[in-house]
Amino acid sequence: MYSFKPMPINDKPSNQQNPLSNRTFLAIEDPQGRRVISLDKSIYSLGRESKNSIVLRSPHVSRYHATLLKVYSPETDAHLFQVIDGDLQGNRSTNGLKVNGKKCFSKTLHDRDLIQFSEQVRAYYLVTGVEATESFVYELCEQLSGNEKSKGNIDPFETVVGNESDTESVQNSVLIRLASFPELIPSPIIEIDLNGKITYINPAALLKLENIQQMQAKHPILTGLINIVDEQRQFFVREVEVDGAVFEQTIHYIAESRLLRSYLTDITERKRAESALRESEERYALAARAANDGLWDWKIKTQEIYYSSRWKSMLGYEEGEIGNSPDEWFNRIHPEDLQRVQAELAAHVEGATPHFRSEYRMLYKNGEYNWMLSQGIIVQDETGEVYRMAGSQTDIQGRKHAEAQLMHDALHDALTSLPNRVLFMDRLEHALEMTKRRSDYMFAVLFLDLDRFKVVNDSLGHQSGDQLLIALVKRLENCIRGADTLARLGGDEFAIILEDVRSVNDAKYVADRLQKQLALPFNIQKQEIFSSVSIGIALSNNTYVSAQEVLRDADIAMYRAKAQGKACYEIFDPSMHTKAVTLLQLESDLRRATERQDLMIHYQPIVSLSSGEIAGFEALLRWHHPERGWVKPGELIPVAEDTGLILPIGYWVLREACRQLKIWQEQFATEPPLTVSVNLSGKQFKEANLLGQIQHIITETQINPKTLKLEITESVIVENAEAAAKTLSELRAMGVQIYIDDFGTGYSSLGYLHRFPLDALKIDRSFIINMCNETESAEIVQTIINLAQNLQIYIVAEGVETQQQWEQLRKIDSTGGYGQGYYFSHPLSGAEVEQLLAEEVQW
């Protein structure tokens, strides 16, 4: 039935007949082949599962069908193998096990025993007395197989019928006996006599202590055992480390047989876990000490809480002053926080949150409440019931104070401590919501802009400017109620919310009070400073949707007040918003017109008072809007200044006027040559590269710099007199002539004029228009002419519109000055100028 053919031992092919060092073999045959296994280990598992030491390749055997154990026989001082049905955990195979045709649960094997696992799988257990070759083993197997065949075709797994009670009795006795087999215990067991000789060792010891038989009493497990024998003490426990593994060694002294029996338990993992736990606890303790936290541990069932010394000292208490009840904790939580803390605890206990975390105020021993952060986590038993909760307590008073300070800083102005724009807008939104809830509720917003604050900053420095703002705020606060809101929006802009006003008259009353308070001088660094504010007022109404709209309208009204001459207030009306929208559109259109070069220059003649001939022209910017038509200079220039376009536009006008002048000078030669006057805006005059730009244009257009007149308003020069004097001197050094434009309408700066290198004063048209009808205007004109004569400069009279004005100017002028106005000509295009010059007109 079975026939063994030569196969390499352990399934490894070999072409040589080498001697086999081991003398114990298992010759296996299954449906997938035949092989010989050299049994050189202490324990083997056999079955169809691939994890077995020896795989039986047949579906008719169990996954873990049998176990081979090497056992020690003290009688023969030799090791034998014992076969056991199933595994060492007590699980039996499905088909059972037969040795030499007899069914058994466990059997010590002898040479040439036949082990039958199923009809298709069997094995011979072979023990050779001498070193054998592979050929010898296979020949022996063939011989045994032949003997088996001679016995006939007997089913090795046929049912043997016997007495049922006898069978059950035998099985029970076998199970009871095997249950006590040391060979089946997975823990090592070793017996030695008092001479140190091993008298018994089980397979588990051989497996885990591989060299113990060679080392005998020198092995760490056996070292020193003889020395601890005590007739009075027959039980010992110690820990021994062997090759990195740690064993708990329980030693029994059997006095009657004078033997020492050791039971070993591998506690390596337990030791590692204990070490890891100890390190973890040390780390936690160190971290807790380093974090300066208090610890608490709550036994839920007994309702006892352990509070660490630090937990108590954080609240100002000594060790014995706080007990172990939950009331010690909860009775000290601020009443406003208690319900929330309890809800957060309950949420964690019920599994709604992964951990407990709560910030609340705790009552200190000194009677003060300080902020604490408590964190913890529950511990559940095997049934899922919470029996413990532990955590820590951290003092976060400093952090809360810092957070409050950060929040305050985020919502308040650093210099004045007033609410900033963010907080102001939030309160304005609340006021707007109130109007929706209460039909009788009204509020007003006042937008304040400090007049000429930049002059103070530039002349006295930013420190003085800051001091002025602080002093200003104190006066503003005295003019409003506690329920009202005063905020600094930025720079020199402030805003006020007047709560619960009855009519616009309440807002006017406050605006008047503000103006009166600010009319008084401020004493800053021992110097008196006068200041004023322009105020825009917007009253709440049911058309407002957002706070931004209210502030926008107050801002528009403020700009109207500033345009009216400053130091006054204006109340918003819808027409202002319409004008603002129109202005915004105008800004956009001007930007596009600049990019497309749709702007143009017109030129107004300047006539000599002495000869009546044209001496030059003033270049005037003009813009023909595609929808609005001609845009007035009074609208065009402010828009250009507000948008910053005044710089590129200003230099374009200067370049184009110089280029045109050069053409006219070559086309119409006069003596002296024709000149051109160009206005410089305040932003241009302060620009760092002004001199370089002008020099470049003069070089590019190749004009004589003496024929270029630059007109600058009096206010621009006086704003920073020292810097202005330096710039004017450098312009004069280039050969350019300097005019003071609109003289007489600005600051009382007569005392400064001698410091500036000037060539002419342009008398404002308002004086010229009225000089023939008003004595005062005539006297002002005469005074300006006398001043120019004393400064050895000339005048240019703007706004000459009648022959009477022209004749009177010629009569009183003593400076060799000039006139300009509609009496001579309105501003002309370049082509019209050429026609006028060709006619050689003289007045």
C-alpha positions in Angstrom: 0.0 0.0 0.0 2.8 2.4 0.8 6.1 2.6 -1.0 8.9 5.0 0.0 11.2 6.2 -2.8 14.4 8.2 -2.1 13.7 11.9 -1.4 16.1 14.5 0.0 15.8 14.9 3.8 13.8 18.0 4.8 12.8 18.5 1.2 16.2 19.8 0.3 17.8 18.2 -2.9 21.2 16.6 -2.5 23.4 14.7 -4.9 25.7 13.3 -2.2 25.2 10.5 0.3 26.3 12.4 3.4 26.3 10.8 6.8 23.4 12.1 8.9 24.5 13.6 12.2 21.0 13.1 13.8 19.8 9.6 14.6 16.1 10.3 14.9 13.8 10.6 11.8 10.2 10.8 10.7 9.6 9.3 7.3 6.3 10.8 6.0 4.1 9.9 3.0 1.1 12.0 2.0 -0.8 12.4 -1.4 1.7 15.0 -2.6 4.9 13.1 -1.9 7.3 11.3 0.4 10.0 12.9 2.6 12.2 12.2 5.6 12.3 14.8 8.5 15.3 14.8 10.8 14.0 15.4 14.3 16.6 17.7 15.8 14.2 20.0 17.8 12.4 19.5 21.0 8.8 20.0 19.8 6.9 19.7 16.5 3.4 20.4 15.5 1.9 18.4 12.6 -1.2 19.1 10.5 -2.4 20.6 7.2 -2.1 24.2 8.4 1.0 25.9 6.8 2.1 27.3 10.2 2.9 23.8 11.5 6.4 22.6 11.9 5.7 19.6 9.7 2.9 20.1 7.2 0.8 17.0 6.3 -0.4 17.7 2.8 -3.9 16.2 2.8 -7.4 17.6 3.4 -8.2 14.5 5.4 -6.0 15.5 8.4 -6.8 18.2 10.9 -5.3 21.7 10.8 -3.3 20.9 14.0 -3.5 17.1 14.0 -0.7 16.0 16.4 2.3 17.1 18.4 5.7 15.5 18.8 7.4 16.2 22.2 11.0 15.4 23.1 10.9 14.0 26.7 13.7 13.1 29.0 14.0 9.6 30.5 16.1 9.7 33.7 16.2 5.8 33.6 18.0 5.7 30.3 19.4 9.2 30.5 18.1 9.7 26.9 15.5 11.7 25.1 12.6 10.2 23.4 9.7 11.6 21.4 6.2 11.4 22.5 3.3 11.8 20.0 0.1 13.5 21.2 -3.2 13.7 19.5 -4.0 17.4 18.8 -2.2 20.5 20.1 -0.8 21.4 23.5 -3.9 23.5 24.3 -6.0 20.3 24.5 -7.6 20.5 21.1 -8.0 17.0 19.6 -7.8 16.1 15.9 -11.0 15.1 14.0 -9.9 11.6 12.8 -7.7 10.7 15.8 -4.3 9.1 15.8 -3.1 5.5 15.5 0.3 4.1 16.4 1.1 0.6 15.1 -2.6 0.2 14.2 -3.9 1.1 17.7 -5.8 4.3 18.4 -4.3 6.4 21.1 -4.2 9.8 22.6 -0.6 9.9 23.5 2.3 7.4 23.1 6.0 7.4 23.7 7.5 6.4 20.3 10.0 3.6 19.7 12.1 2.8 16.7 10.1 1.8 13.6 6.7 2.7 15.1 4.1 3.5 12.4 2.0 6.6 13.0 -1.2 6.8 11.0 -3.0 10.2 10.6 -5.5 9.2 7.9 -5.9 6.6 5.1 -3.6 8.7 2.9 -1.1 10.1 5.5 1.3 8.1 7.6 4.9 8.2 9.0 7.6 5.9 10.4 9.4 6.9 13.5 13.1 5.8 13.0 15.9 5.7 15.5 19.3 4.5 14.2 22.0 3.3 16.5 24.8 4.7 14.3 25.2 7.6 11.9 23.2 6.8 8.8 23.2 7.9 5.3 20.1 9.0 3.4 20.2 5.8 1.3 20.1 3.8 4.4 17.1 5.6 5.7 15.2 5.2 2.5 16.1 1.5 2.2 14.9 1.0 5.8 11.6 2.7 4.9 11.1 0.5 1.8 11.7 -2.6 3.9 9.2 -1.5 6.5 6.7 -0.7 3.8 7.1 -4.1 2.3 6.5 -5.8 5.7 3.3 -3.8 6.1 2.0 -4.9 2.7 2.6 -8.5 3.6 0.1 -8.1 6.4 -2.7 -7.5 3.8 -4.9 -4.6 3.0 -6.0 -3.6 6.4 -7.7 -0.2 6.9 -5.6 1.4 9.6 -8.6 3.6 10.6 -11.3 0.9 10.8 -13.5 1.1 13.8 -12.6 -1.2 16.7 -15.7 -2.2 18.5 -15.2 -2.8 22.2 -16.9 -2.3 25.5 -18.1 1.3 25.5 -17.7 1.8 29.3 -14.3 0.4 29.2 -13.3 2.7 26.4 -14.7 5.8 28.2 -12.9 4.7 31.4 -9.6 4.3 29.5 -10.0 7.7 27.8 -10.8 9.5 31.1 -7.8 7.9 32.9 -5.6 8.8 30.0 -6.8 12.5 30.0 -6.4 12.8 33.8 -2.9 11.3 33.5 -1.9 13.5 30.6 -3.2 16.6 32.3 -0.4 16.2 34.8 2.3 15.5 32.3 5.1 18.0 32.7 5.9 17.4 29.1 2.6 19.1 28.1 3.2 22.2 30.2 4.4 25.2 28.1 6.6 26.4 30.9 10.0 25.0 31.6 10.4 22.4 34.5 13.8 21.2 35.7 14.8 18.9 38.5 18.3 18.6 39.9 19.8 16.6 42.7 22.0 18.1 45.5 25.1 17.4 43.4 23.7 19.7 40.7 23.0 17.0 38.2 19.8 17.3 36.1 17.5 14.5 36.9 14.5 15.7 34.8 13.9 18.4 32.2 10.7 18.8 30.2 10.4 19.7 26.5 9.5 23.4 27.2 12.8 23.7 29.1 14.8 22.2 26.3 13.0 24.5 23.8 13.6 27.8 25.8 16.9 26.9 27.4 18.8 25.2 24.5 22.2 24.8 26.1 21.2 23.9 29.7 22.2 20.3 29.3 25.7 21.2 28.2 26.2 23.9 30.9 24.4 21.9 33.7 24.9 23.7 37.1 26.8 26.6 35.4 23.6 27.6 33.6 22.1 30.9 35.0 18.9 29.0 35.9 20.8 26.5 38.0 23.6 28.7 39.3 23.5 28.9 43.1 20.6 26.6 43.7 22.5 24.2 45.9 23.6 27.0 48.2 20.0 28.0 49.0 18.8 24.6 50.2 17.4 25.0 53.6 15.7 22.1 55.5 13.5 24.6 57.3 12.6 26.5 54.1 11.4 24.4 51.2 10.1 27.1 48.9 11.9 30.0 47.1 11.2 32.4 44.3 13.7 34.4 42.3 14.1 36.2 39.0 16.7 35.1 36.5 17.7 36.7 33.2 18.8 34.3 30.4 19.9 35.7 27.0 17.6 38.8 27.4 14.6 36.8 28.6 13.5 37.2 32.2 12.1 34.2 34.1 10.4 33.9 37.5 11.9 30.8 39.0 9.8 29.0 41.7 12.0 26.5 43.5 10.6 23.6 45.6 13.0 21.5 47.7 11.6 17.9 47.9 13.2 16.7 51.1 12.2 13.1 50.8 13.9 12.7 47.4 16.5 15.4 48.1 15.7 17.1 44.8 15.3 20.7 43.7 12.4 21.2 41.3 12.2 24.6 39.4 9.1 25.9 37.7 9.9 28.7 35.2 7.5 31.4 34.0 8.6 33.7 31.2 7.9 37.2 32.6 9.9 39.1 29.9 6.9 40.9 28.5 5.5 41.6 32.0 8.8 43.1 33.0 8.9 45.2 29.9 5.4 46.4 30.5 6.2 47.2 34.2 9.3 49.1 33.1 7.3 51.0 30.4 4.6 51.7 32.9 7.2 52.9 35.5 8.9 55.1 32.9 5.5 56.5 31.8 4.5 57.2 35.4 7.9 58.9 36.0 7.4 60.9 32.8 3.9 62.0 33.8 5.1 62.9 37.3 8.0 64.9 35.9 5.7 66.6 33.3 3.2 67.4 36.0 5.8 68.9 38.2 7.4 70.8 35.3 3.9 72.1 34.2 3.3 73.0 37.8 -0.2 71.4 37.5 -2.4 70.0 40.3 -3.6 66.4 39.9 -6.9 64.8 40.9 -8.1 61.2 40.9 -11.8 60.5 41.3 -13.1 57.1 42.5 -16.6 57.2 41.0 -18.2 54.4 43.1 -17.0 55.7 46.5 -17.3 59.4 45.5 -13.8 60.1 46.8 -11.3 62.3 45.1 -7.6 62.4 45.7 -6.3 66.0 45.4 -2.5 66.4 45.0 -0.6 68.8 47.3 -0.1 71.1 44.3 -3.9 71.1 43.5 -4.5 72.4 47.1 -1.6 74.9 47.1 -2.8 76.4 43.8 -5.8 77.6 45.7 -3.8 78.8 48.7 -4.5 75.8 51.0 -2.2 73.6 53.1 -2.3 69.8 52.8 -4.7 69.1 55.7 -7.2 71.9 54.8 -8.9 70.2 51.9 -10.6 66.7 52.3 -11.4 64.2 49.6 -15.0 64.8 48.7 -16.2 66.2 45.3 -17.7 69.2 47.2 -14.2 70.5 47.9 -13.9 71.0 44.1 -17.4 71.9 43.0 -18.3 74.3 45.9 -15.3 76.4 44.9 -16.4 76.8 41.2 -17.9 80.2 40.4 -21.7 79.9 40.4 -21.9 81.2 36.8 -19.6 78.5 35.6 -20.8 75.5 37.7 -23.6 74.3 35.6 -21.5 74.4 32.4 -18.6 72.4 34.1 -21.0 69.7 35.4 -22.5 69.5 31.9 -19.0 69.1 30.3 -18.2 66.4 32.9 -21.4 64.5 32.2 -20.8 64.7 28.4 -17.4 63.0 28.8 -18.7 60.3 31.2 -21.6 59.5 28.7 -19.1 59.2 25.9 -20.1 62.3 24.0 -16.6 63.8 24.2 -13.2 62.0 24.0 -11.9 63.8 27.1 -13.0 66.2 29.7 -11.7 69.8 29.3 -13.2 72.9 31.0 -12.1 76.4 31.8 -13.8 78.0 34.8 -13.2 80.3 37.8 -12.2 78.9 41.1 -12.5 80.5 44.5 -9.1 81.0 46.2 -8.5 81.0 49.9 -8.1 84.8 49.8 -11.6 85.2 48.5 -10.7 86.0 44.9 -11.7 84.0 41.8 -9.0 83.0 39.3 -9.3 81.0 36.1 -8.4 77.3 36.0 -8.2 74.7 33.3 -9.2 71.2 34.3 -8.6 68.2 32.0 -9.3 64.5 32.6 -10.3 61.2 31.2 -12.5 58.3 32.4 -11.4 54.7 33.1 -13.9 51.9 32.4 -14.0 48.3 33.6 -14.4 45.3 31.3 -18.2 45.8 31.2 -17.8 49.4 30.1 -18.8 50.9 33.4 -17.0 54.0 34.5 -15.3 53.5 37.8 -12.6 56.1 37.8 -11.7 59.5 36.4 -8.3 61.3 36.6 -6.9 64.5 35.4 -5.1 67.7 36.1 -5.7 71.3 37.0 -3.8 74.3 35.5 -3.8 77.9 36.6 -4.6 79.9 33.5 -5.1 83.3 35.1 -2.1 84.7 33.3 -3.3 83.4 30.0 -6.8 84.7 30.5 -5.4 88.1 31.4 -3.2 88.0 28.2 -6.2 87.0 26.1 -8.3 89.8 27.6 -5.5 92.2 26.8 -5.1 90.9 23.3 -8.9 91.3 22.8 -8.8 94.8 24.2 -5.8 95.7 21.9 -7.6 94.2 18.9 -10.6 96.5 19.6 -9.0 99.6 20.9 -6.6 102.3 19.7 -3.1 102.0 21.2 -2.5 105.7 21.6 -5.8 106.9 23.0 -7.3 103.7 24.3 -10.5 104.6 22.5 -12.5 101.9 20.6 -11.1 101.4 17.1 -12.9 101.1 13.8 -13.7 97.4 14.4 -15.4 97.9 17.8 -17.1 101.1 16.6 -18.6 99.3 13.6 -19.8 96.5 15.9 -21.6 99.0 18.2 -23.0 100.8 15.2 -24.5 97.5 13.9 -26.1 97.1 17.4 -27.5 100.6 17.2 -28.9 99.8 13.7 -30.5 96.6 15.0 -32.1 98.7 17.8 -33.9 100.9 15.3 -35.5 97.8 13.8 -36.7 96.6 17.2 -37.8 100.0 18.5 -39.7 102.4 16.3 -39.1 105.3 18.7 -35.3 104.8 18.8 -32.9 107.1 16.9 -29.2 107.6 16.8 -26.7 109.9 15.1 -23.2 109.4 13.9 -20.7 112.2 13.9 -17.6 111.9 11.7 -14.8 114.2 12.9 -11.6 115.1 11.0 -9.0 117.3 12.6 -8.2 120.3 10.5 -4.5 120.9 9.5 -3.3 118.1 11.8 -0.6 117.3 9.3 0.9 120.8 9.7 1.3 120.1 13.5 3.0 116.8 12.8 5.3 118.2 10.2 6.3 121.3 12.1 6.4 120.1 15.7 7.0 116.4 15.2 4.9 113.2 15.7 5.4 113.2 19.5 3.7 116.6 19.7 1.0 115.4 17.3 0.3 112.4 19.6 0.1 114.6 22.6 -2.4 116.8 20.8 -4.6 113.8 19.9 -4.6 112.7 23.5 -5.6 116.1 24.8 -8.2 116.4 22.1 -9.8 113.1 23.1 -10.2 114.3 26.7 -12.1 117.3 25.5 -14.3 115.2 23.2 -15.1 112.8 26.0 -16.3 115.7 28.1 -18.9 116.6 25.4 -20.7 113.3 25.2 -22.6 111.0 27.6 -21.4 107.7 29.1 -23.7 105.7 26.9 -22.3 107.3 23.7 -19.3 105.9 21.8 -16.3 107.8 20.9 -13.8 106.0 18.6 -10.6 106.8 16.8 -10.9 105.5 13.2 -7.3 106.2 12.3 -4.9 109.1 12.0 -6.8 112.3 12.8 -10.3 110.8 12.2 -12.7 110.2 15.0 -16.4 109.1 15.1 -19.1 109.3 17.7 -22.4 107.4 18.1 -25.0 109.4 19.9 -27.4 106.9 21.4 -31.2 107.6 21.7 -31.4 111.1 20.2 -34.8 112.7 19.9 -34.1 114.8 16.7 -31.3 116.2 14.6 -31.1 119.1 17.0 -29.5 116.9 19.6 -26.7 116.1 17.2 -26.3 119.8 16.3 -26.1 120.6 20.0 -23.2 118.1 20.5 -21.4 119.4 17.4 -21.6 123.0 18.7 -20.2 121.9 22.0 -17.4 120.1 20.3 -16.5 123.1 18.2 -16.5 125.4 21.3 -14.3 123.1 23.3 -11.8 122.7 20.4 -11.7 126.5 19.8 -9.7 126.8 23.0 -5.9 126.5 22.6 -4.0 123.4 23.5 -0.8 123.7 25.4 1.6 121.2 23.9 5.3 121.2 25.0 4.9 124.8 26.3 3.5 126.0 23.0 -0.1 127.0 22.3 -1.7 125.1 19.4 -5.1 126.0 17.9 -7.0 123.3 16.3 -10.5 122.7 14.9 -12.5 119.9 13.4 -14.8 119.4 10.4 -17.8 117.3 11.4 -20.2 115.3 9.3 -23.5 114.2 10.8 -25.7 111.3 9.6 -29.0 110.6 11.3 -30.5 107.0 11.5 -33.4 106.2 9.2 -35.2 103.1 8.0 -33.3 103.0 4.7 -30.0 102.0 6.2 -29.1 98.3 5.8 -25.6 98.2 7.2 -23.4 100.2 9.6 -21.0 100.9 6.7 -23.7 102.9 4.9 -24.3 105.1 8.0 -20.6 105.8 8.4 -20.2 106.5 4.7 -22.9 109.2 4.8 -21.3 110.8 7.8 -18.0 110.8 6.0 -19.5 112.4 2.9 -21.1 115.1 5.1 -17.7 115.7 6.8 -16.0 116.3 3.5 -18.8 118.8 2.6 -18.0 120.6 5.8 -14.3 120.7 5.1 -15.1 122.1 1.6 -17.2 124.8 3.2 -14.2 126.2 5.0 -13.4 123.8 7.8 -14.2 124.2 11.5 -17.9 123.6 10.9 -20.4 120.8 10.5 -22.8 119.6 7.8 -25.8 117.3 8.1 -26.0 114.6 5.5 -28.7 114.6 2.8 -29.2 112.2 0.0 -28.0 114.6 -2.6 -24.5 114.5 -1.1 -24.4 110.7 -1.7 -25.4 111.3 -5.3 -22.6 113.8 -5.7 -20.2 111.4 -4.1 -21.2 108.7 -6.6 -20.8 111.1 -9.4 -17.4 112.1 -8.1 -16.4 108.4 -7.9 -17.4 107.9 -11.5 -15.5 111.0 -12.5 -12.3 109.6 -10.8 -12.7 106.4 -12.8 -13.3 108.3 -16.1 -10.3 110.6 -15.4 -8.0 107.6 -14.9 -9.1 106.2 -18.3 -8.8 109.6 -19.9 -5.2 109.8 -18.6 -4.4 106.4 -20.0 -5.9 107.3 -23.4 -4.3 110.8 -23.4 -7.8 112.4 -23.8 -6.7 115.4 -21.8 -5.7 118.7 -23.5 -4.1 122.0 -22.8 -5.5 125.4 -23.5 -3.5 128.6 -23.3 -4.6 132.0 -21.9 -2.6 135.1 -23.1 -0.6 137.1 -20.6 -0.3 140.7 -21.7 2.3 143.4 -20.8 0.7 146.3 -18.9 3.2 148.7 -20.4 3.2 147.7 -24.0 -0.2 145.9 -24.4 1.5 143.1 -26.3 1.3 139.4 -25.6 4.3 138.3 -23.4 3.4 134.7 -22.9 0.7 132.2 -22.0 -0.6 130.2 -18.9 -1.0 126.5 -19.7 -4.4 125.4 -18.3 -5.5 121.7 -18.2 -8.8 120.9 -19.9 -10.9 117.8 -20.2 -13.8 117.3 -22.5 -15.8 114.4 -20.9 -17.6 112.2 -23.5 -20.9 112.5 -21.6 -20.6 115.5 -19.3 -18.8 117.8 -21.7 -16.2 120.3 -20.4 -15.3 119.5 -16.8 -14.6 122.6 -14.7 -11.0 123.0 -13.4 -12.5 123.3 -9.9 -13.7 119.7 -10.3 -10.9 118.3 -12.3 -7.9 119.3 -10.2 -9.2 118.1 -6.8 -10.1 114.7 -8.3 -6.6 114.4 -9.9 -5.1 115.3 -6.5 -7.2 112.8 -4.5 -6.5 109.9 -6.9 -2.8 110.7 -7.1 -3.1 111.3 -10.9 -1.9 114.8 -10.4 1.7 113.7 -10.6 1.7 112.1 -14.1 -0.8 114.7 -15.3 1.2 117.5 -14.0 4.4 116.4 -15.6 2.6 115.7 -18.9 1.2 119.3 -18.9 4.7 120.7 -18.1 6.3 118.7 -21.0 3.6 119.4 -23.5 3.6 123.2 -22.6 7.4 123.4 -23.0 7.3 121.5 -26.3 4.5 123.9 -27.6 6.4 127.0 -26.4 9.6 125.9 -28.3 7.5 125.6 -31.5 5.9 129.1 -31.0 9.3 130.7 -30.1 10.7 129.4 -33.4 7.6 130.3 -35.4 7.0 133.8 -33.8 10.3 135.4 -32.8 9.7 138.2 -30.3 11.9 140.2 -28.0 11.8 139.2 -25.2 10.9 135.6 -26.2 7.4 134.2 -25.5 7.0 132.6 -22.1 4.8 129.9 -20.6 3.4 129.6 -17.1 2.6 126.2 -15.6 1.0 125.4 -12.2 2.8 123.1 -9.8 0.5 121.2 -7.4 1.3 120.8 -3.8 2.1 117.1 -4.3 4.4 117.9 -7.2 6.2 120.5 -5.2 6.9 118.0 -2.4 7.9 115.2 -4.7 11.5 114.0 -4.2 12.4 113.9 -7.9 10.8 117.3 -8.8 14.1 119.0 -9.8 15.2 116.0 -11.8 11.9 115.8 -13.7 12.0 119.6 -14.5 15.6 119.5 -15.6 14.9 116.5 -17.8 11.9 118.2 -19.5 13.9 121.4 -20.1 16.7 119.4 -21.7 14.3 117.3 -23.7 12.3 120.3 -25.2 15.4 122.5 -25.5 13.7 125.7 -24.2 15.5 128.5 -22.4 14.7 127.9 -18.7 14.2 131.7 -18.2 11.1 131.5 -20.4 9.5 128.9 -18.0 7.4 130.3 -15.2 6.3 127.9 -12.4 3.2 129.0 -10.4 3.0 127.8 -6.8 0.2 128.7 -4.3 1.1 130.6 -1.1 -0.3 127.9 1.2 2.0 125.2 -0.3 5.1 127.3 0.4 4.2 128.4 3.9 3.3 124.8 4.9 7.0 124.0 5.3 8.9 127.2 4.8 12.5 125.9 5.2 12.1 123.1 2.7 10.2 125.3 0.3 13.0 128.0 0.4 15.6 125.3 -0.5 13.5 123.9 -3.4 12.8 127.4 -4.8 16.4 128.3 -4.6 17.4 125.2 -6.6 14.7 126.0 -9.2 16.0 129.5 -9.5 19.5 128.2 -9.9 18.3 126.2 -13.0 17.0 129.6 -14.5 13.3 128.9 -13.9 11.2 131.8 -12.7 8.9 131.5 -9.7 5.4 132.9 -9.3 3.3 133.0 -6.1 -0.2 132.1 -7.4 -3.5 133.5 -5.9 -1.6 135.8 -3.7 -3.6 137.5 -1.0 -6.1 134.7 -0.4 -3.9 132.4 1.7 -1.9 132.7 4.9 -0.7 136.0 6.3 2.9 135.3 5.3 4.2 138.7 4.3 7.0 138.3 6.7 8.2 135.2 4.9 8.3 136.6 1.4 11.7 138.1 1.6 13.1 134.6 2.4 11.9 133.1 -0.9 13.6 133.7 -4.3 10.5 135.0 -6.2 10.0 136.7 -9.5 6.3 137.7 -9.4 3.1 137.8 -7.4 -0.1 136.8 -9.1 -3.0 138.9 -7.7 -6.1 136.8 -7.2 -8.9 137.5 -9.6 -11.3 138.2 -6.7 -9.5 141.5 -6.0 -9.2 142.6 -9.6 -12.9 142.0 -10.4 -13.9 144.3 -7.5 -11.2 146.9 -7.6 -13.2 149.4 -9.6 -16.3 149.1 -7.4 -14.8 148.5 -3.9 -12.4 150.7 -2.3 -11.1 147.9 -0.1 -10.2 145.7 -3.1 -8.5 148.6 -4.8 -6.4 149.3 -1.7 -5.4 145.6 -1.5 -4.3 145.6 -5.1 -2.3 148.8 -4.5 -0.7 147.2 -1.4 0.3 144.1 -3.3 1.8 146.2 -6.1 3.7 148.3 -3.5 4.9 145.0 -1.8 6.1 143.7 -5.1 7.9 146.9 -5.9 9.7 146.8 -2.5 10.7 143.1 -3.2 11.9 144.2 -6.6 9.6 141.8 -8.4 6.6 142.3 -10.7 2.9 141.5 -10.5 0.5 139.5 -12.7 -3.1 140.6 -12.4 -5.6 137.7 -12.9 -9.2 138.1 -13.9 -9.0 141.3 -16.0 -12.4 141.3 -17.7 -13.1 145.0 -18.5 -11.3 147.9 -20.1 -11.8 149.9 -16.9 -9.9 147.3 -14.9 -7.2 147.2 -17.6 -6.7 151.0 -17.7 -6.7 151.3 -13.9 -4.0 148.6 -13.6 -1.8 150.3 -16.2 -2.3 153.5 -14.2 -1.2 152.2 -10.8 1.3 149.5 -11.8 4.9 150.5 -11.1 6.5 147.1 -11.5 6.4 146.5 -15.2 3.8 143.8 -14.6 1.2 141.9 -16.6 -2.5 141.3 -16.9 -4.5 138.2 -17.7 -8.2 137.6 -18.2 -11.2 137.4 -20.5 -10.7 141.1 -21.5 -7.8 139.8 -23.6 -8.9 136.3 -24.4 -10.4 133.2 -23.0 -8.1 130.1 -22.9 -7.3 129.0 -26.5 -6.3 125.8 -28.2 -2.9 125.6 -29.7 -4.2 126.4 -33.2 -6.1 129.4 -31.9 -3.0 130.7 -30.2 -1.1 130.5 -33.5 -3.8 132.5 -35.2 -3.8 135.1 -32.4 0.0 135.5 -32.6 -0.1 135.8 -36.4 -2.5 138.8 -36.1 0.0 140.6 -33.8 -2.8 141.9 -31.6 -2.1 144.8 -29.2 -4.2 146.3 -26.5 
